[in-house]
Amino acid sequence: MNTIPNYNSLAGALVDIFGNSVAITETDRLSGGDINKAYGLTLNTGDKIFMKANAKSNAAFFTAEAAGLSAIASTKAISTPKIICTGTDDGEDVGYSFLLLEFIKSSGKISAYWETFAQELAAMHKADAGKEFGFSQDNFIGARPQQNTPAISWISFFRDQRLVPQFKAADSYFTPADREKITKLLDNLDRFLIEPEQPSLLHGDLWSGNVMCGSDGKAMLIDPACYVGHREADLAMTELFGGFPQSFYDVYKEAFPLQPGYEERRDLYNLYQLLNHLNLFGPTYLDPVLSIVGEYVE
């Protein structure tokens, strides 16, 4: 992965990248996203760029996102927005952190949009991701920290770096009987999960809101929570909130056949995502969490 430039002012970043005479001629606030503010910046050079901004104290959101986008781009399998830089700025009133990306203009989806997306995602999952599970740095799943301490076992990684931190954070929601079932599930995780054929780079938060149509009419991945893991976790996430068209799954499975029993493991992978939602948004997600625990532990 290439080193991602980081600046201590927005003005300094723009001058360094676009030249001394650069100026912002128009700033458009864009909709979408509940964590960061988003803007389209039009420059006097004729360029338009996309900027995410947050509090200066949240600069790690953007360095982590940039690292994830860079990791996906390095597979040369599927498109992501080109990274311009990250940085912080003291601002006139209050400091902020920022991420600059290329501005994507879509002219509409190609006719084989979902089928092509499936083939490219399969290619990303096939790409050499090393022998360990985890990532080069910790990052975020939504607004919550995501631990990525490397492990040589997928099952132990998923238990220790995914489920355990989320269960601990949500502990106040659980009864003693719930905790007993949770402990039993964690202690017997190797009965339900399997090691993958190979470690795969995962997007990590792969739902429809994190896939957009690029300028070439093909799917582009945005807002990653990357790590190396079992590709089933990415596929499970696609099915959690409505799912993709069946043609996507058919083509993916043809391009990179799944190990037997994926359907029996799917809910366990999505337990992580639902626990994260429980910790982010509250008890609306408690029943789905307990329901999945009950699927695997009596």
N, C-alpha and C positions, 0 to 999 in steps of 0.2 A: 504494500500500500504506500502511496506517495504521502509525503509530509504535507499536512494541511496548514496553510498560512493562518496565523493568528495575530490580530492587531489590537492595539490599545486605544484606538479611536475609529469611528466610522469614516470620518473625513480622511484620516491617514490611509485607511484601507482603500478607499475609492481613488485617491491620488496615486497610490502605488500601483494599482491595477489598471486604471483608465487614463492616467496622465494628470499633469498639474492643473490643467484648465477645466477639469471635470467639475460639474455641479449638478445637484438634484433639481430638476425642473418641475417634477410632479410627484406627490406621494399619495398613493391610493390605499386606504385601509381595506383589506380583503376579509371576507367571511371565512368561517371554517376553523376548527381547532378550538379547544377549550382550555389549553394550557398556555399557549403562546399567542402573542399578537402577530399578525401577518400583514405585510405591505408589499405593494408593487411600486418600485422606485424607477421613475423615468429620468434618464440622464441627458445632459445636453450633447453627449456624444452620439445619441440615437439609440443607445443601449437601454434595455429594461431588465431589471433584476428583481428577484424575489427576496424579501428579508423577513426573517422571523426575529422577534425580540422578546425579551423577558427581563426580570430583575437581574442586576449585575451578579447577585449572589447565586443565580441559577445558570451561570455560564457553562457548567458541566453538562446541562441538557444538550447544548449545541455541539460541544466537542465530542460527546458520545454519539449524537446523531450523525455528525460528519464522519466519524470513524466507521459507523455502520454502513452508511452510503458508500464509503470508499471500499469497504470489504466486499459489498455486493458488486460494485463496479469492477473490482479486480477479478471476478470470475468470468467476465466478458460474456455472460449468459443472458442478462436481462438489463433493461435500461433503468437508470436512476437519474435524478436531476444532477447536473454537473455542480460540484462544490466550488464556490469562489473563495470563501474564507470564513473563519469565525473571529470573534473578538468581543471586546468590552469597550464601553464609552462612558465617561463621567457625565456627559449630558449637561444641559443648561440647568435643569432642576433636580434631576435624579439620575443616577447611573443605570445603565442597562447593558445586557449582553445581546449579541446578535449572531445570526447565521445568514450568510449571503449565498444564494443558489441561482442557477439560471432560471429565467422566467419561462414557463412552459405554455405555449399556445397550441391548443389541440384543434385540429380541423375535422375531428370525427374518427370513430373507430373503423378499423379495417373489417372486412366481412368475417374473417376468421379470428376475431379478436380473442375470444376465450380459448380457442384451441391453440393459438400461437402462444398465449400466456402460459398455458399448461406445459407446452413443450419447453419454453424458456425457463419456467420455474423448475422443471425436472432437470434441465441442464445445470442450473445453479446448484441444485441439491447433489448432482453428480460430481461437481467440481471438487478438486482436491482441497480438503479443509484441514489437513493434518491428522494427527492420531489422538488428540485430546479433545475433550468436551469442555466448553467454556468460551472465553473470549479474552482478547488482549487487555481489556479493562472492564470494570463494572460499568453499567449503564442504567437505563430506566425503562420501565414498562408503564406507559402512561406517565403519571407524575411521581410514581413510586420507584425507589431504588431497586435495581436488579443485580444480584450478585453473580459473578462469572468466574469464580475461582476454579481453575482447571482441574479436571479429574480424568482418569483413564477409563472409568466405567460410566456409561450413560445413566444406568439406573441409580447409582449413588449420586451422580451429579443432579439428576432430576429431584431426588429426595432431598439432598442437603442444600442445594442452591436455589431450588424452585419451591417445593412444597413446604419444607420446614420453616423458612422465614415468613411465608405468608400465613401459615397456621399460627405461628407465634404472635404475629401482629394482630390476628383476629381472635386471640384466645378469649377475650372477654365475652364473645358471643356464644361460647360453647358451654354446655352443661358437663358435669362429670361423666355422664354416660357418653356424650359426644366425644370427649377427650379420650376415653377408653377406646372407642372405635378408631379415632384418628391415630392413636399410638399403634394399634393393631395393623392399620393400613400401612403406615410408614415402615413398620418392622417386617412386613411381608410384601414389600413392593416388588421384589423379584419374582413373586408368583404371578404378577399381572403384567409387568412390562418385560420387554426383551431388548437386548443390545441390537443396534442396527448393523446392516451389512457394512456400512462405512459411516464415519462422522460426516455430517453435512452442514454447510453454512445455512442458517435459518434467518428469515426475516425477523421472526420472533413475535410479531403482532399483526399477523396477516389476516385482516378482515377487509371488507370492501372499501372502507373509508381510507385505507392506506394503499390503495391501488388507484392510479389515475391513468387516463389516456394521454400518451405522449404526442409530440408533434408529428410523429410518423404513423400515428393511428394505432400503435401497439401499447400494451400495458406497461406501465412504469411503476416501480416500487418507491414509496415514500415513507417517511416516519418510521424507520426500522428500530427494532429492539434486538439487534443481532447477537447471535452466539452460535457456536458449533454444537449441534445436538442431533437428535433423531428427527428426520424429516417428517415423520408422522405428526409431530407437534405442530408444524406449520399447517399441514393439511387439516388437522383437527380444528385449528383456529378458524380456518375458512368456513367451517360448517357450523360454528357456534352461533353466529348472529345472521341467520337467513341462508347462508351458503351461496355458492356460485352455481352457474348452470351445469346441468349434468354432463354436458359435452366437455366441460373443463376437466372433470374427474375421469371421464372415459379416456381422454387423450393423455392425461398425466399418467394414468395406470398403464397405458400402452407404452409410453415413452420410458417409464421407470416403474416396473411392477412393484407392488407393495408386498411386504412380508405377510404371510397368512395371519389372520386374527386382528387386523387393524381395527375393525369395528368394535371389538371387545376392549381395546385400549383407548379408543378415542375420547371417551368421557373423562378418563383419568388425566389425559393431557389437558383437557379443558378445565379440569378442576383448578389448575394453576391460574388460569385466566379469570375464572369466577371468584376465586379467593382474592385476587387482586382487585376485582370490582367490589367485592365485599369491603375490603380495606379502604377503597377510594370513595365509595358511594353509599355504604351503609347496609342495613339489614334486609333490603329488598333482595339481596343475593344470598341470604343465609339459607333459605330452603333449597335452592339449587345446589349449593355446596353440600349440605347434609344429605341430599338425595343421592348425589354421586358417591359420597363416602359409603352410604348404605348399599349401593350397588355392589361394592367390592367386599364389604365387611358386614357380617350379620350382628 
